[in-house]
Amino acid sequence: MDMMSMVTSMLAAQAGNTQMQVATTIMKSNADSEKSTVLTLLGAAQQNMSSLANVGAGVGGNLNISA
């Protein structure tokens, strides 16, 4: 193997490593964002359930969603 091909292969390996680090960072950011979204939705659902705790039985049972 000549010197130029070894240098080229080392640079390619470093570039691949950098790409993997960037991809890992983006994936972690996406996972954190998804976690935040889920927690927000769960919090909203909890608030809605507690606000419906004082309504009478059968309220909201018949809902027409065809319109």
N, CA, C and O atoms as CSV, one atom per row, in Angstrom:
chain,resi,resn,atom,element,x,y,z
A,1,MET,N,N,0.862,-1.174,0.000
A,1,MET,CA,C,0.000,0.000,0.000
A,1,MET,C,C,0.904,1.231,0.000
A,1,MET,O,O,1.827,1.332,0.808
A,2,ASP,N,N,0.640,2.133,-0.880
A,2,ASP,CA,C,1.483,3.329,-0.907
A,2,ASP,C,C,0.995,4.342,0.123
A,2,ASP,O,O,-0.080,4.191,0.702
A,3,MET,N,N,1.794,5.362,0.336
A,3,MET,CA,C,1.538,6.342,1.385
A,3,MET,C,C,0.243,7.127,1.142
A,3,MET,O,O,-0.502,7.400,2.083
A,4,MET,N,N,-0.023,7.487,-0.104
A,4,MET,CA,C,-1.206,8.292,-0.408
A,4,MET,C,C,-2.493,7.529,-0.108
A,4,MET,O,O,-3.443,8.112,0.414
A,5,SER,N,N,-2.539,6.255,-0.423
A,5,SER,CA,C,-3.753,5.478,-0.156
A,5,SER,C,C,-3.963,5.288,1.347
A,5,SER,O,O,-5.106,5.258,1.804
A,6,MET,N,N,-2.880,5.158,2.126
A,6,MET,CA,C,-3.023,5.058,3.574
A,6,MET,C,C,-3.560,6.360,4.155
A,6,MET,O,O,-4.434,6.339,5.021
A,7,VAL,N,N,-3.047,7.487,3.686
A,7,VAL,CA,C,-3.532,8.783,4.168
A,7,VAL,C,C,-4.995,8.962,3.794
A,7,VAL,O,O,-5.794,9.427,4.608
A,8,THR,N,N,-5.349,8.596,2.568
A,8,THR,CA,C,-6.738,8.717,2.110
A,8,THR,C,C,-7.670,7.849,2.951
A,8,THR,O,O,-8.760,8.282,3.327
A,9,SER,N,N,-7.241,6.634,3.242
A,9,SER,CA,C,-8.088,5.748,4.045
A,9,SER,C,C,-8.240,6.257,5.471
A,9,SER,O,O,-9.310,6.119,6.062
A,10,MET,N,N,-7.188,6.842,6.032
A,10,MET,CA,C,-7.284,7.398,7.382
A,10,MET,C,C,-8.222,8.609,7.411
A,10,MET,O,O,-9.007,8.768,8.346
A,11,LEU,N,N,-8.138,9.457,6.387
A,11,LEU,CA,C,-9.039,10.609,6.320
A,11,LEU,C,C,-10.487,10.165,6.142
A,11,LEU,O,O,-11.400,10.759,6.715
A,12,ALA,N,N,-10.690,9.123,5.348
A,12,ALA,CA,C,-12.048,8.603,5.161
A,12,ALA,C,C,-12.590,8.037,6.468
A,12,ALA,O,O,-13.768,8.208,6.780
A,13,ALA,N,N,-11.734,7.364,7.229
A,13,ALA,CA,C,-12.156,6.817,8.521
A,13,ALA,C,C,-12.520,7.938,9.487
A,13,ALA,O,O,-13.505,7.826,10.217
A,14,GLN,N,N,-11.749,9.004,9.502
A,14,GLN,CA,C,-12.047,10.136,10.380
A,14,GLN,C,C,-13.353,10.806,9.965
A,14,GLN,O,O,-14.145,11.195,10.823
A,15,ALA,N,N,-13.587,10.945,8.668
A,15,ALA,CA,C,-14.828,11.550,8.181
A,15,ALA,C,C,-16.028,10.685,8.569
A,15,ALA,O,O,-17.071,11.202,8.968
A,16,GLY,N,N,-15.872,9.376,8.449
A,16,GLY,CA,C,-16.943,8.465,8.856
A,16,GLY,C,C,-17.238,8.566,10.338
A,16,GLY,O,O,-18.397,8.523,10.749
A,17,ASN,N,N,-16.198,8.700,11.139
A,17,ASN,CA,C,-16.376,8.842,12.584
A,17,ASN,C,C,-17.126,10.132,12.899
A,17,ASN,O,O,-18.025,10.147,13.740
A,18,THR,N,N,-16.755,11.204,12.224
A,18,THR,CA,C,-17.436,12.484,12.439
A,18,THR,C,C,-18.904,12.377,12.047
A,18,THR,O,O,-19.771,12.894,12.753
A,19,GLN,N,N,-19.195,11.711,10.929
A,19,GLN,CA,C,-20.582,11.540,10.501
A,19,GLN,C,C,-21.374,10.736,11.521
A,19,GLN,O,O,-22.538,11.039,11.783
A,20,MET,N,N,-20.756,9.721,12.093
A,20,MET,CA,C,-21.437,8.921,13.110
A,20,MET,C,C,-21.729,9.748,14.360
A,20,MET,O,O,-22.794,9.605,14.960
A,21,GLN,N,N,-20.801,10.603,14.755
A,21,GLN,CA,C,-21.022,11.450,15.927
A,21,GLN,C,C,-22.161,12.431,15.683
A,21,GLN,O,O,-22.990,12.655,16.565
A,22,VAL,N,N,-22.203,13.013,14.493
A,22,VAL,CA,C,-23.284,13.947,14.158
A,22,VAL,C,C,-24.619,13.204,14.138
A,22,VAL,O,O,-25.611,13.702,14.670
A,23,ALA,N,N,-24.653,12.022,13.533
A,23,ALA,CA,C,-25.889,11.243,13.471
A,23,ALA,C,C,-26.371,10.866,14.867
A,23,ALA,O,O,-27.569,10.913,15.144
A,24,THR,N,N,-25.447,10.494,15.744
A,24,THR,CA,C,-25.808,10.141,17.116
A,24,THR,C,C,-26.390,11.338,17.845
A,24,THR,O,O,-27.372,11.203,18.576
A,25,THR,N,N,-25.799,12.500,17.654
A,25,THR,CA,C,-26.301,13.718,18.299
A,25,THR,C,C,-27.703,14.056,17.807
A,25,THR,O,O,-28.569,14.426,18.600
A,26,ILE,N,N,-27.929,13.930,16.502
A,26,ILE,CA,C,-29.253,14.230,15.939
A,26,ILE,C,C,-30.287,13.231,16.458
A,26,ILE,O,O,-31.403,13.617,16.807
A,27,MET,N,N,-29.920,11.954,16.508
A,27,MET,CA,C,-30.856,10.944,17.003
A,27,MET,C,C,-31.210,11.190,18.463
A,27,MET,O,O,-32.367,11.030,18.853
A,28,LYS,N,N,-30.231,11.575,19.276
A,28,LYS,CA,C,-30.505,11.869,20.686
A,28,LYS,C,C,-31.422,13.077,20.808
A,28,LYS,O,O,-32.331,13.091,21.638
A,29,SER,N,N,-31.185,14.089,19.982
A,29,SER,CA,C,-32.032,15.272,19.997
A,29,SER,C,C,-33.462,14.921,19.612
A,29,SER,O,O,-34.413,15.405,20.225
A,30,ASN,N,N,-33.613,14.073,18.589
A,30,ASN,CA,C,-34.953,13.648,18.175
A,30,ASN,C,C,-35.635,12.845,19.279
A,30,ASN,O,O,-36.831,13.010,19.518
A,31,ALA,N,N,-34.892,11.988,19.941
A,31,ALA,CA,C,-35.463,11.188,21.024
A,31,ALA,C,C,-35.896,12.083,22.176
A,31,ALA,O,O,-36.958,11.865,22.760
A,32,ASP,N,N,-35.092,13.086,22.512
A,32,ASP,CA,C,-35.459,14.021,23.581
A,32,ASP,C,C,-36.709,14.803,23.212
A,32,ASP,O,O,-37.567,15.055,24.058
A,33,SER,N,N,-36.809,15.184,21.947
A,33,SER,CA,C,-37.983,15.916,21.470
A,33,SER,C,C,-39.230,15.040,21.551
A,33,SER,O,O,-40.286,15.497,21.988
A,34,GLU,N,N,-39.108,13.794,21.134
A,34,GLU,CA,C,-40.238,12.874,21.206
A,34,GLU,C,C,-40.660,12.655,22.657
A,34,GLU,O,O,-41.852,12.609,22.960
A,35,LYS,N,N,-39.701,12.522,23.534
A,35,LYS,CA,C,-40.002,12.324,24.955
A,35,LYS,C,C,-40.751,13.530,25.495
A,35,LYS,O,O,-41.724,13.380,26.234
A,36,SER,N,N,-40.307,14.715,25.134
A,36,SER,CA,C,-40.978,15.930,25.585
A,36,SER,C,C,-42.408,15.990,25.067
A,36,SER,O,O,-43.320,16.379,25.797
A,37,THR,N,N,-42.607,15.605,23.808
A,37,THR,CA,C,-43.948,15.607,23.228
A,37,THR,C,C,-44.863,14.633,23.954
A,37,THR,O,O,-46.008,14.962,24.262
A,38,VAL,N,N,-44.364,13.447,24.226
A,38,VAL,CA,C,-45.168,12.438,24.920
A,38,VAL,C,C,-45.525,12.917,26.317
A,38,VAL,O,O,-46.670,12.778,26.746
A,39,LEU,N,N,-44.558,13.478,27.030
A,39,LEU,CA,C,-44.843,13.969,28.373
A,39,LEU,C,C,-45.856,15.101,28.353
A,39,LEU,O,O,-46.700,15.196,29.244
A,40,THR,N,N,-45.780,15.960,27.344
A,40,THR,CA,C,-46.755,17.041,27.211
A,40,THR,C,C,-48.147,16.478,26.974
A,40,THR,O,O,-49.113,16.917,27.597
A,41,LEU,N,N,-48.251,15.500,26.070
A,41,LEU,CA,C,-49.552,14.901,25.788
A,41,LEU,C,C,-50.111,14.174,27.006
A,41,LEU,O,O,-51.310,14.242,27.276
A,42,LEU,N,N,-49.253,13.484,27.735
A,42,LEU,CA,C,-49.719,12.793,28.933
A,42,LEU,C,C,-50.180,13.778,29.997
A,42,LEU,O,O,-51.164,13.534,30.695
A,43,GLY,N,N,-49.464,14.894,30.117
A,43,GLY,CA,C,-49.873,15.928,31.073
A,43,GLY,C,C,-51.204,16.540,30.694
A,43,GLY,O,O,-52.041,16.792,31.561
A,44,ALA,N,N,-51.412,16.784,29.398
A,44,ALA,CA,C,-52.687,17.332,28.939
A,44,ALA,C,C,-53.823,16.350,29.184
A,44,ALA,O,O,-54.924,16.751,29.562
A,45,ALA,N,N,-53.560,15.072,28.970
A,45,ALA,CA,C,-54.586,14.060,29.217
A,45,ALA,C,C,-54.939,13.993,30.691
A,45,ALA,O,O,-56.110,13.845,31.042
A,46,GLN,N,N,-53.948,14.098,31.552
A,46,GLN,CA,C,-54.205,14.091,32.999
A,46,GLN,C,C,-55.069,15.274,33.400
A,46,GLN,O,O,-55.993,15.130,34.200
A,47,GLN,N,N,-54.768,16.454,32.841
A,47,GLN,CA,C,-55.545,17.641,33.172
A,47,GLN,C,C,-56.986,17.501,32.690
A,47,GLN,O,O,-57.918,17.894,33.390
A,48,ASN,N,N,-57.170,16.938,31.487
A,48,ASN,CA,C,-58.519,16.749,30.965
A,48,ASN,C,C,-59.302,15.756,31.803
A,48,ASN,O,O,-60.492,15.953,32.046
A,49,MET,N,N,-58.659,14.707,32.242
A,49,MET,CA,C,-59.349,13.716,33.062
A,49,MET,C,C,-59.756,14.309,34.401
A,49,MET,O,O,-60.845,14.022,34.898
A,50,SER,N,N,-58.909,15.121,34.983
A,50,SER,CA,C,-59.257,15.709,36.274
A,50,SER,C,C,-60.355,16.756,36.121
A,50,SER,O,O,-61.146,16.952,37.043
A,51,SER,N,N,-60.418,17.435,34.968
A,51,SER,CA,C,-61.472,18.431,34.784
A,51,SER,C,C,-62.824,17.760,34.523
A,51,SER,O,O,-63.865,18.378,34.744
A,52,LEU,N,N,-62.824,16.525,34.062
A,52,LEU,CA,C,-64.068,15.798,33.837
A,52,LEU,C,C,-64.502,14.978,35.048
A,52,LEU,O,O,-65.513,14.278,34.993
A,53,ALA,N,N,-63.755,15.059,36.122
A,53,ALA,CA,C,-64.072,14.243,37.288
A,53,ALA,C,C,-65.382,14.658,37.939
A,53,ALA,O,O,-66.030,13.832,38.582
A,54,ASN,N,N,-65.789,15.911,37.791
A,54,ASN,CA,C,-66.978,16.398,38.499
A,54,ASN,C,C,-68.253,16.406,37.653
A,54,ASN,O,O,-69.291,16.862,38.136
A,55,VAL,N,N,-68.213,15.924,36.422
A,55,VAL,CA,C,-69.405,15.916,35.588
A,55,VAL,C,C,-70.251,14.702,35.905
A,55,VAL,O,O,-69.767,13.720,36.469
A,56,GLY,N,N,-71.521,14.777,35.537
A,56,GLY,CA,C,-72.430,13.687,35.815
A,56,GLY,C,C,-72.155,12.458,34.983
A,56,GLY,O,O,-71.423,12.503,33.995
A,57,ALA,N,N,-72.762,11.346,35.404
A,57,ALA,CA,C,-72.570,10.091,34.692
A,57,ALA,C,C,-73.186,10.179,33.307
A,57,ALA,O,O,-74.289,10.706,33.160
A,58,GLY,N,N,-72.512,9.683,32.305
A,58,GLY,CA,C,-73.027,9.653,30.941
A,58,GLY,C,C,-72.716,10.888,30.129
A,58,GLY,O,O,-72.993,10.906,28.929
A,59,VAL,N,N,-72.153,11.921,30.729
A,59,VAL,CA,C,-71.832,13.137,29.982
A,59,VAL,C,C,-70.660,12.829,29.041
A,59,VAL,O,O,-69.608,12.348,29.465
A,60,GLY,N,N,-70.871,13.115,27.772
A,60,GLY,CA,C,-69.841,12.852,26.782
A,60,GLY,C,C,-69.859,11.442,26.246
A,60,GLY,O,O,-68.998,11.071,25.448
A,61,GLY,N,N,-70.817,10.655,26.666
A,61,GLY,CA,C,-70.889,9.269,26.221
A,61,GLY,C,C,-71.321,9.121,24.779
A,61,GLY,O,O,-70.851,8.223,24.080
A,62,ASN,N,N,-72.207,9.988,24.324
A,62,ASN,CA,C,-72.702,9.927,22.943
A,62,ASN,C,C,-72.133,11.106,22.189
A,62,ASN,O,O,-72.536,12.251,22.393
A,63,LEU,N,N,-71.193,10.811,21.317
A,63,LEU,CA,C,-70.522,11.864,20.574
A,63,LEU,C,C,-70.651,11.565,19.094
A,63,LEU,O,O,-70.264,10.491,18.635
A,64,ASN,N,N,-71.199,12.520,18.343
A,64,ASN,CA,C,-71.383,12.364,16.909
A,64,ASN,C,C,-70.156,12.922,16.213
A,64,ASN,O,O,-69.950,14.136,16.193
A,65,ILE,N,N,-69.328,12.036,15.636
A,65,ILE,CA,C,-68.105,12.482,14.983
A,65,ILE,C,C,-68.217,12.433,13.468
A,65,ILE,O,O,-67.214,12.573,12.768
A,66,SER,N,N,-69.432,12.233,12.951
A,66,SER,CA,C,-69.598,12.120,11.507
A,66,SER,C,C,-69.556,13.479,10.818
A,66,SER,O,O,-69.311,13.538,9.613
A,67,ALA,N,N,-69.784,14.560,11.535
A,67,ALA,CA,C,-69.810,15.896,10.904
A,67,ALA,C,C,-68.433,16.422,10.673
A,67,ALA,O,O,-68.274,17.527,10.154
